Amino acid sequence: MVGKSAAQARAEMIFKGMSHAEADRLAPHRAFPGNRASTLMAIDALSPEAIGALLAFYEHRTFAQAILAGINPFDQWGVELGKEMANALLPSLEGGEMSADLDASTAAWVKRLT
């Protein structure tokens, strides 16, 4: 929801030990605008049918939105961003202290799921 500028992405990569040249090269790929719509779903039981339905829904939604927006929905930078976002939420979902950086919508889902 907040987004990340190329400068922020570059600073994060350098902080993690990446060379300045490599951070300069990758920063535009790791930047993203904020305030983008997202979809979050919860299910009551983890059954084969529910997992299949969730996967089918997610793949269809991702592909359809990408076609409408004219983008590649399965690019590596998007996958990396998803991992980064999930890893940031993991401590809160495992019962730790909730991050103060969460937007209201995400915080409400974390409260509901924990």
N, CA, C and O atoms as a GROMACS GRO file, in nm:
protein
  456
    1MET      N    1   0.081  -0.119   0.000
    1MET     CA    2   0.000   0.000   0.000
    1MET      C    3   0.086   0.126   0.000
    1MET      O    4   0.047   0.227  -0.058
    2VAL      N    5   0.200   0.120   0.064
    2VAL     CA    6   0.284   0.237   0.076
    2VAL      C    7   0.368   0.260  -0.049
    2VAL      O    8   0.389   0.375  -0.089
    3GLY      N    9   0.416   0.154  -0.111
    3GLY     CA   10   0.503   0.168  -0.227
    3GLY      C   11   0.648   0.181  -0.186
    3GLY      O   12   0.679   0.191  -0.067
    4LYS      N   13   0.737   0.181  -0.286
    4LYS     CA   14   0.879   0.194  -0.259
    4LYS      C   15   0.944   0.263  -0.379
    4LYS      O   16   0.925   0.220  -0.493
    5SER      N   17   1.021   0.367  -0.354
    5SER     CA   18   1.089   0.438  -0.462
    5SER      C   19   1.216   0.362  -0.500
    5SER      O   20   1.263   0.275  -0.426
    6ALA      N   21   1.272   0.397  -0.614
    6ALA     CA   22   1.397   0.335  -0.657
    6ALA      C   23   1.509   0.367  -0.558
    6ALA      O   24   1.595   0.284  -0.532
    7ALA      N   25   1.506   0.487  -0.503
    7ALA     CA   26   1.609   0.525  -0.404
    7ALA      C   27   1.598   0.440  -0.277
    7ALA      O   28   1.699   0.399  -0.221
    8GLN      N   29   1.475   0.414  -0.232
    8GLN     CA   30   1.456   0.328  -0.114
    8GLN      C   31   1.502   0.186  -0.143
    8GLN      O   32   1.568   0.124  -0.060
    9ALA      N   33   1.466   0.135  -0.260
    9ALA     CA   34   1.506  -0.001  -0.298
    9ALA      C   35   1.658  -0.011  -0.304
    9ALA      O   36   1.717  -0.108  -0.257
   10ARG      N   37   1.722   0.091  -0.363
   10ARG     CA   38   1.868   0.092  -0.374
   10ARG      C   39   1.932   0.091  -0.234
   10ARG      O   40   2.025   0.015  -0.209
   11ALA      N   41   1.881   0.176  -0.145
   11ALA     CA   42   1.936   0.184  -0.009
   11ALA      C   43   1.921   0.050   0.065
   11ALA      O   44   2.012   0.009   0.136
   12GLU      N   45   1.807  -0.017   0.049
   12GLU     CA   46   1.787  -0.148   0.113
   12GLU      C   47   1.887  -0.250   0.062
   12GLU      O   48   1.944  -0.325   0.141
   13MET      N   49   1.910  -0.252  -0.069
   13MET     CA   50   2.003  -0.349  -0.125
   13MET      C   51   2.146  -0.323  -0.078
   13MET      O   52   2.219  -0.417  -0.047
   14ILE      N   53   2.186  -0.197  -0.072
   14ILE     CA   54   2.320  -0.163  -0.025
   14ILE      C   55   2.334  -0.200   0.123
   14ILE      O   56   2.438  -0.252   0.164
   15PHE      N   57   2.230  -0.175   0.203
   15PHE     CA   58   2.230  -0.211   0.345
   15PHE      C   59   2.249  -0.362   0.363
   15PHE      O   60   2.312  -0.406   0.459
   16LYS      N   61   2.193  -0.441   0.270
   16LYS     CA   62   2.204  -0.588   0.278
   16LYS      C   63   2.336  -0.639   0.220
   16LYS      O   64   2.359  -0.760   0.217
   17GLY      N   65   2.423  -0.547   0.175
   17GLY     CA   66   2.556  -0.589   0.131
   17GLY      C   67   2.578  -0.594  -0.019
   17GLY      O   68   2.684  -0.637  -0.063
   18MET      N   69   2.482  -0.552  -0.097
   18MET     CA   70   2.496  -0.554  -0.243
   18MET      C   71   2.586  -0.438  -0.285
   18MET      O   72   2.586  -0.333  -0.222
   19SER      N   73   2.661  -0.458  -0.392
   19SER     CA   74   2.748  -0.351  -0.442
   19SER      C   75   2.663  -0.235  -0.494
   19SER      O   76   2.547  -0.252  -0.531
   20HIS      N   77   2.724  -0.116  -0.496
   20HIS     CA   78   2.653   0.003  -0.544
   20HIS      C   79   2.613  -0.013  -0.690
   20HIS      O   80   2.503   0.026  -0.729
   21ALA      N   81   2.700  -0.069  -0.771
   21ALA     CA   82   2.671  -0.086  -0.914
   21ALA      C   83   2.553  -0.181  -0.935
   21ALA      O   84   2.465  -0.154  -1.016
   22GLU      N   85   2.552  -0.291  -0.862
   22GLU     CA   86   2.442  -0.388  -0.875
   22GLU      C   87   2.311  -0.328  -0.821
   22GLU      O   88   2.205  -0.350  -0.880
   23ALA      N   89   2.318  -0.254  -0.712
   23ALA     CA   90   2.199  -0.189  -0.656
   23ALA      C   91   2.144  -0.086  -0.754
   23ALA      O   92   2.023  -0.074  -0.770
   24ASP      N   93   2.232  -0.012  -0.820
   24ASP     CA   94   2.187   0.085  -0.921
   24ASP      C   95   2.115   0.015  -1.035
   24ASP      O   96   2.014   0.065  -1.086
   25ARG      N   97   2.167  -0.100  -1.076
   25ARG     CA   98   2.109  -0.174  -1.187
   25ARG      C   99   1.972  -0.231  -1.152
   25ARG      O  100   1.881  -0.230  -1.235
   26LEU      N  101   1.957  -0.280  -1.029
   26LEU     CA  102   1.833  -0.349  -0.989
   26LEU      C  103   1.727  -0.258  -0.929
   26LEU      O  104   1.609  -0.294  -0.926
   27ALA      N  105   1.765  -0.142  -0.881
   27ALA     CA  106   1.670  -0.054  -0.810
   27ALA      C  107   1.543  -0.024  -0.889
   27ALA      O  108   1.435  -0.028  -0.830
   28PRO      N  109   1.550   0.007  -1.020
   28PRO     CA  110   1.425   0.034  -1.092
   28PRO      C  111   1.329  -0.085  -1.095
   28PRO      O  112   1.208  -0.067  -1.102
   29HIS      N  113   1.384  -0.206  -1.090
   29HIS     CA  114   1.300  -0.326  -1.094
   29HIS      C  115   1.235  -0.354  -0.960
   29HIS      O  116   1.132  -0.422  -0.953
   30ARG      N  117   1.293  -0.303  -0.854
   30ARG     CA  118   1.241  -0.330  -0.721
   30ARG      C  119   1.159  -0.214  -0.664
   30ARG      O  120   1.116  -0.218  -0.549
   31ALA      N  121   1.138  -0.112  -0.743
   31ALA     CA  122   1.054   0.000  -0.703
   31ALA      C  123   0.910  -0.029  -0.748
   31ALA      O  124   0.889  -0.094  -0.850
   32PHE      N  125   0.814   0.020  -0.672
   32PHE     CA  126   0.674   0.000  -0.709
   32PHE      C  127   0.589   0.110  -0.647
   32PHE      O  128   0.619   0.159  -0.538
   33PRO      N  129   0.483   0.149  -0.718
   33PRO     CA  130   0.395   0.255  -0.664
   33PRO      C  131   0.306   0.199  -0.553
   33PRO      O  132   0.282   0.078  -0.545
   34GLY      N  133   0.258   0.285  -0.471
   34GLY     CA  134   0.166   0.245  -0.364
   34GLY      C  135   0.022   0.257  -0.409
   34GLY      O  136  -0.007   0.288  -0.525
   35ASN      N  137  -0.069   0.231  -0.316
   35ASN     CA  138  -0.213   0.244  -0.339
   35ASN      C  139  -0.262   0.162  -0.458
   35ASN      O  140  -0.334   0.212  -0.544
   36ARG      N  141  -0.221   0.037  -0.463
   36ARG     CA  142  -0.268  -0.055  -0.566
   36ARG      C  143  -0.366  -0.153  -0.502
   36ARG      O  144  -0.348  -0.195  -0.388
   37ALA      N  145  -0.466  -0.189  -0.576
   37ALA     CA  146  -0.565  -0.284  -0.524
   37ALA      C  147  -0.501  -0.421  -0.505
   37ALA      O  148  -0.410  -0.459  -0.578
   38SER      N  149  -0.549  -0.494  -0.408
   38SER     CA  150  -0.504  -0.630  -0.385
   38SER      C  151  -0.623  -0.714  -0.342
   38SER      O  152  -0.728  -0.662  -0.305
   39THR      N  153  -0.606  -0.843  -0.348
   39THR     CA  154  -0.712  -0.935  -0.311
   39THR      C  155  -0.662  -1.024  -0.198
   39THR      O  156  -0.552  -1.080  -0.206
   40LEU      N  157  -0.741  -1.039  -0.094
   40LEU     CA  158  -0.708  -1.126   0.016
   40LEU      C  159  -0.831  -1.209   0.046
   40LEU      O  160  -0.941  -1.156   0.062
   41MET      N  161  -0.812  -1.340   0.055
   41MET     CA  162  -0.924  -1.430   0.084
   41MET      C  163  -0.887  -1.519   0.200
   41MET      O  164  -0.770  -1.551   0.220
   42ALA      N  165  -0.986  -1.560   0.276
   42ALA     CA  166  -0.966  -1.655   0.386
   42ALA      C  167  -1.067  -1.768   0.369
   42ALA      O  168  -1.180  -1.746   0.325
   43ILE      N  169  -1.025  -1.889   0.406
   43ILE     CA  170  -1.114  -2.004   0.397
   43ILE      C  171  -1.128  -2.066   0.535
   43ILE      O  172  -1.039  -2.054   0.620
   44ASP      N  173  -1.240  -2.134   0.556
   44ASP     CA  174  -1.266  -2.195   0.687
   44ASP      C  175  -1.193  -2.327   0.706
   44ASP      O  176  -1.151  -2.360   0.817
   45ALA      N  177  -1.176  -2.404   0.598
   45ALA     CA  178  -1.110  -2.534   0.610
   45ALA      C  179  -1.014  -2.552   0.493
   45ALA      O  180  -1.042  -2.510   0.381
   46LEU      N  181  -0.902  -2.614   0.520
   46LEU     CA  182  -0.800  -2.638   0.418
   46LEU      C  183  -0.824  -2.776   0.356
   46LEU      O  184  -0.762  -2.875   0.395
   47SER      N  185  -0.915  -2.780   0.260
   47SER     CA  186  -0.948  -2.905   0.191
   47SER      C  187  -0.892  -2.901   0.050
   47SER      O  188  -0.859  -2.794   0.000
   48PRO      N  189  -0.880  -3.017  -0.015
   48PRO     CA  190  -0.832  -3.018  -0.154
   48PRO      C  191  -0.919  -2.931  -0.246
   48PRO      O  192  -0.867  -2.864  -0.335
   49GLU      N  193  -1.049  -2.933  -0.224
   49GLU     CA  194  -1.139  -2.852  -0.306
   49GLU      C  195  -1.115  -2.703  -0.286
   49GLU      O  196  -1.112  -2.626  -0.382
   50ALA      N  197  -1.098  -2.663  -0.160
   50ALA     CA  198  -1.075  -2.522  -0.130
   50ALA      C  199  -0.942  -2.475  -0.188
   50ALA      O  200  -0.934  -2.365  -0.244
   51ILE      N  201  -0.838  -2.556  -0.175
   51ILE     CA  202  -0.708  -2.518  -0.230
   51ILE      C  203  -0.716  -2.508  -0.382
   51ILE      O  204  -0.661  -2.414  -0.440
   52GLY      N  205  -0.781  -2.602  -0.446
   52GLY     CA  206  -0.798  -2.597  -0.591
   52GLY      C  207  -0.874  -2.473  -0.636
   52GLY      O  208  -0.837  -2.408  -0.734
   53ALA      N  209  -0.980  -2.440  -0.563
   53ALA     CA  210  -1.059  -2.322  -0.597
   53ALA      C  211  -0.978  -2.194  -0.578
   53ALA      O  212  -0.985  -2.103  -0.661
   54LEU      N  213  -0.901  -2.186  -0.471
   54LEU     CA  214  -0.818  -2.069  -0.447
   54LEU      C  215  -0.711  -2.053  -0.556
   54LEU      O  216  -0.689  -1.942  -0.605
   55LEU      N  217  -0.646  -2.162  -0.592
   55LEU     CA  218  -0.545  -2.156  -0.697
   55LEU      C  219  -0.605  -2.114  -0.830
   55LEU      O  220  -0.548  -2.030  -0.901
   56ALA      N  221  -0.719  -2.171  -0.864
   56ALA     CA  222  -0.784  -2.136  -0.991
   56ALA      C  223  -0.825  -1.990  -0.991
   56ALA      O  224  -0.807  -1.919  -1.091
   57PHE      N  225  -0.881  -1.944  -0.880
   57PHE     CA  226  -0.921  -1.803  -0.871
   57PHE      C  227  -0.800  -1.712  -0.885
   57PHE      O  228  -0.803  -1.616  -0.962
   58TYR      N  229  -0.694  -1.741  -0.811
   58TYR     CA  230  -0.576  -1.656  -0.812
   58TYR      C  231  -0.514  -1.650  -0.952
   58TYR      O  232  -0.483  -1.541  -1.001
   59GLU      N  233  -0.496  -1.764  -1.015
   59GLU     CA  234  -0.436  -1.764  -1.149
   59GLU      C  235  -0.523  -1.690  -1.249
   59GLU      O  236  -0.471  -1.616  -1.333
   60HIS      N  237  -0.653  -1.710  -1.243
   60HIS     CA  238  -0.743  -1.641  -1.336
   60HIS      C  239  -0.741  -1.490  -1.313
   60HIS      O  240  -0.732  -1.413  -1.408
   61ARG      N  241  -0.748  -1.448  -1.186
   61ARG     CA  242  -0.749  -1.306  -1.154
   61ARG      C  243  -0.618  -1.241  -1.197
   61ARG      O  244  -0.617  -1.134  -1.256
   62THR      N  245  -0.507  -1.307  -1.167
   62THR     CA  246  -0.376  -1.253  -1.202
   62THR      C  247  -0.362  -1.238  -1.352
   62THR      O  248  -0.318  -1.134  -1.401
   63PHE      N  249  -0.400  -1.341  -1.426
   63PHE     CA  250  -0.387  -1.336  -1.572
   63PHE      C  251  -0.481  -1.232  -1.632
   63PHE      O  252  -0.440  -1.155  -1.719
   64ALA      N  253  -0.607  -1.229  -1.587
   64ALA     CA  254  -0.704  -1.135  -1.643
   64ALA      C  255  -0.663  -0.990  -1.616
   64ALA      O  256  -0.671  -0.907  -1.705
   65GLN      N  257  -0.620  -0.960  -1.494
   65GLN     CA  258  -0.578  -0.824  -1.463
   65GLN      C  259  -0.454  -0.785  -1.543
   65GLN      O  260  -0.441  -0.670  -1.585
   66ALA      N  261  -0.364  -0.878  -1.563
   66ALA     CA  262  -0.242  -0.849  -1.639
   66ALA      C  263  -0.274  -0.819  -1.785
   66ALA      O  264  -0.216  -0.728  -1.844
   67ILE      N  265  -0.366  -0.895  -1.842
   67ILE     CA  266  -0.405  -0.869  -1.981
   67ILE      C  267  -0.466  -0.729  -1.993
   67ILE      O  268  -0.434  -0.656  -2.086
   68LEU      N  269  -0.552  -0.694  -1.899
   68LEU     CA  270  -0.614  -0.562  -1.901
   68LEU      C  271  -0.511  -0.450  -1.883
   68LEU      O  272  -0.524  -0.343  -1.943
   69ALA      N  273  -0.410  -0.475  -1.801
   69ALA     CA  274  -0.309  -0.372  -1.774
   69ALA      C  275  -0.193  -0.377  -1.872
   69ALA      O  276  -0.111  -0.285  -1.874
   70GLY      N  277  -0.184  -0.482  -1.952
   70GLY     CA  278  -0.075  -0.495  -2.048
   70GLY      C  279   0.060  -0.521  -1.983
   70GLY      O  280   0.162  -0.468  -2.027
   71ILE      N  281   0.061  -0.605  -1.877
   71ILE     CA  282   0.186  -0.635  -1.808
   71ILE      C  283   0.207  -0.786  -1.800
   71ILE      O  284   0.116  -0.864  -1.826
   72ASN      N  285   0.328  -0.825  -1.766
   72ASN     CA  286   0.362  -0.966  -1.745
   72ASN      C  287   0.335  -0.999  -1.598
   72ASN      O  288   0.407  -0.951  -1.511
   73PRO      N  289   0.233  -1.081  -1.569
   73PRO     CA  290   0.197  -1.106  -1.430
   73PRO      C  291   0.291  -1.203  -1.358
   73PRO      O  292   0.281  -1.219  -1.236
   74PHE      N  293   0.379  -1.265  -1.430
   74PHE     CA  294   0.464  -1.366  -1.368
   74PHE      C  295   0.611  -1.329  -1.378
   74PHE      O  296   0.696  -1.416  -1.394
   75ASP      N  297   0.641  -1.199  -1.367
   75ASP     CA  298   0.780  -1.154  -1.374
   75ASP      C  299   0.849  -1.183  -1.241
   75ASP      O  300   0.784  -1.190  -1.136
   76GLN      N  301   0.979  -1.199  -1.245
   76GLN     CA  302   1.055  -1.234  -1.126
   76GLN      C  303   1.052  -1.124  -1.021
   76GLN      O  304   1.055  -1.154  -0.902
   77TRP      N  305   1.047  -0.998  -1.062
   77TRP     CA  306   1.049  -0.889  -0.964
   77TRP      C  307   0.920  -0.887  -0.883
   77TRP      O  308   0.923  -0.856  -0.764
   78GLY      N  309   0.809  -0.919  -0.946
   78GLY     CA  310   0.684  -0.927  -0.873
   78GLY      C  311   0.685  -1.042  -0.773
   78GLY      O  312   0.632  -1.029  -0.662
   79VAL      N  313   0.744  -1.154  -0.813
   79VAL     CA  314   0.757  -1.268  -0.722
   79VAL      C  315   0.843  -1.231  -0.602
   79VAL      O  316   0.810  -1.262  -0.488
   80GLU      N  317   0.955  -1.164  -0.629
   80GLU     CA  318   1.043  -1.121  -0.521
   80GLU      C  319   0.973  -1.026  -0.425
   80GLU      O  320   0.989  -1.036  -0.303
   81LEU      N  321   0.895  -0.933  -0.480
   81LEU     CA  322   0.820  -0.839  -0.397
   81LEU      C  323   0.720  -0.914  -0.309
   81LEU      O  324   0.706  -0.883  -0.191
   82GLY      N  325   0.651  -1.011  -0.366
   82GLY     CA  326   0.556  -1.089  -0.287
   82GLY      C  327   0.622  -1.161  -0.171
   82GLY      O  328   0.568  -1.166  -0.061
   83LYS      N  329   0.740  -1.217  -0.196
   83LYS     CA  330   0.815  -1.285  -0.089
   83LYS      C  331   0.854  -1.186   0.020
   83LYS      O  332   0.843  -1.215   0.139
   84GLU      N  333   0.901  -1.069  -0.022
   84GLU     CA  334   0.943  -0.967   0.074
   84GLU      C  335   0.825  -0.923   0.161
   84GLU      O  336   0.839  -0.909   0.282
   85MET      N  337   0.711  -0.901   0.098
   85MET     CA  338   0.593  -0.858   0.172
   85MET      C  339   0.545  -0.968   0.268
   85MET      O  340   0.507  -0.939   0.381
   86ALA      N  341   0.546  -1.092   0.222
   86ALA     CA  342   0.504  -1.203   0.307
   86ALA      C  343   0.598  -1.221   0.425
   86ALA      O  344   0.553  -1.244   0.537
   87ASN      N  345   0.728  -1.211   0.401
   87ASN     CA  346   0.825  -1.225   0.510
   87ASN      C  347   0.810  -1.114   0.614
   87ASN      O  348   0.834  -1.136   0.732
   88ALA      N  349   0.770  -0.994   0.570
   88ALA     CA  350   0.749  -0.885   0.665
   88ALA      C  351   0.627  -0.911   0.755
   88ALA      O  352   0.624  -0.866   0.869
   89LEU      N  353   0.528  -0.982   0.702
   89LEU     CA  354   0.406  -1.011   0.780
   89LEU      C  355   0.420  -1.135   0.869
   89LEU      O  356   0.345  -1.151   0.965
   90LEU      N  357   0.515  -1.221   0.838
   90LEU     CA  358   0.527  -1.348   0.908
   90LEU      C  359   0.535  -1.336   1.060
   90LEU      O  360   0.463  -1.408   1.128
   91PRO      N  361   0.619  -1.249   1.116
   91PRO     CA  362   0.625  -1.240   1.263
   91PRO      C  363   0.489  -1.206   1.326
   91PRO      O  364   0.453  -1.261   1.430
   92SER      N  365   0.415  -1.116   1.263
   92SER     CA  366   0.283  -1.080   1.316
   92SER      C  367   0.187  -1.198   1.308
   92SER      O  368   0.108  -1.220   1.400
   93LEU      N  369   0.193  -1.274   1.199
   93LEU     CA  370   0.103  -1.388   1.182
   93LEU      C  371   0.139  -1.505   1.272
   93LEU      O  372   0.054  -1.589   1.303
   94GLU      N  373   0.264  -1.510   1.315
   94GLU     CA  374   0.308  -1.618   1.406
   94GLU      C  375   0.286  -1.583   1.552
   94GLU      O  376   0.332  -1.654   1.641
   95GLY      N  377   0.215  -1.472   1.577
   95GLY     CA  378   0.180  -1.436   1.714
   95GLY      C  379   0.271  -1.333   1.776
   95GLY      O  380   0.254  -1.299   1.894
   96GLY      N  381   0.367  -1.282   1.701
   96GLY     CA  382   0.454  -1.178   1.754
   96GLY      C  383   0.384  -1.045   1.757
   96GLY      O  384   0.264  -1.036   1.728
   97GLU      N  385   0.457  -0.943   1.792
   97GLU     CA  386   0.401  -0.809   1.799
   97GLU      C  387   0.371  -0.759   1.658
   97GLU      O  388   0.451  -0.777   1.567
   98MET      N  389   0.256  -0.696   1.642
   98MET     CA  390   0.216  -0.646   1.511
   98MET      C  391   0.299  -0.524   1.475
   98MET      O  392   0.319  -0.434   1.557
   99SER      N  393   0.347  -0.521   1.353
   99SER     CA  394   0.427  -0.409   1.304
   99SER      C  395   0.344  -0.282   1.300
   99SER      O  396   0.226  -0.285   1.264
  100ALA      N  397   0.404  -0.171   1.338
  100ALA     CA  398   0.336  -0.042   1.334
  100ALA      C  399   0.325   0.011   1.191
  100ALA      O  400   0.251   0.106   1.166
  101ASP      N  401   0.399  -0.050   1.098
  101ASP     CA  402   0.400  -0.006   0.958
  101ASP      C  403   0.279  -0.054   0.878
  101ASP      O  404   0.261  -0.012   0.764
  102LEU      N  405   0.197  -0.141   0.935
  102LEU     CA  406   0.087  -0.199   0.859
  102LEU      C  407  -0.024  -0.097   0.835
  102LEU      O  408  -0.057  -0.017   0.923
  103ASP      N  409  -0.080  -0.100   0.715
  103ASP     CA  410  -0.195  -0.016   0.688
  103ASP      C  411  -0.316  -0.077   0.760
  103ASP      O  412  -0.310  -0.191   0.806
  104ALA      N  413  -0.424  -0.003   0.769
  104ALA     CA  414  -0.541  -0.045   0.848
  104ALA      C  415  -0.601  -0.175   0.795
  104ALA      O  416  -0.642  -0.260   0.874
  105SER      N  417  -0.607  -0.191   0.665
  105SER     CA  418  -0.667  -0.311   0.606
  105SER      C  419  -0.584  -0.436   0.640
  105SER      O  420  -0.640  -0.537   0.682
  106THR      N  421  -0.454  -0.427   0.622
  106THR     CA  422  -0.367  -0.541   0.652
  106THR      C  423  -0.369  -0.573   0.801
  106THR      O  424  -0.373  -0.690   0.839
  107ALA      N  425  -0.366  -0.471   0.884
  107ALA     CA  426  -0.370  -0.492   1.029
  107ALA      C  427  -0.499  -0.563   1.070
  107ALA      O  428  -0.497  -0.650   1.157
  108ALA      N  429  -0.610  -0.526   1.009
  108ALA     CA  430  -0.738  -0.592   1.042
  108ALA      C  431  -0.734  -0.739   1.002
  108ALA      O  432  -0.784  -0.824   1.076
  109TRP      N  433  -0.675  -0.771   0.887
  109TRP     CA  434  -0.665  -0.911   0.846
  109TRP      C  435  -0.572  -0.989   0.938
  109TRP      O  436  -0.601  -1.104   0.972
  110VAL      N  437  -0.462  -0.930   0.978
  110VAL     CA  438  -0.370  -0.998   1.069
  110VAL      C  439  -0.441  -1.028   1.200
  110VAL      O  440  -0.428  -1.139   1.253
  111LYS      N  441  -0.516  -0.932   1.254
  111LYS     CA  442  -0.593  -0.955   1.378
  111LYS      C  443  -0.693  -1.066   1.360
  111LYS      O  444  -0.711  -1.149   1.449
  112ARG      N  445  -0.760  -1.069   1.244
  112ARG     CA  446  -0.862  -1.172   1.220
  112ARG      C  447  -0.799  -1.311   1.208
  112ARG      O  448  -0.857  -1.410   1.253
  113LEU      N  449  -0.683  -1.318   1.147
  113LEU     CA  450  -0.620  -1.447   1.122
  113LEU      C  451  -0.540  -1.501   1.239
  113LEU      O  452  -0.506  -1.620   1.240
  114THR      N  453  -0.508  -1.418   1.338
  114THR     CA  454  -0.428  -1.466   1.450
  114THR      C  455  -0.513  -1.487   1.573
  114THR      O  456  -0.462  -1.527   1.677
   0.00000   0.00000   0.00000
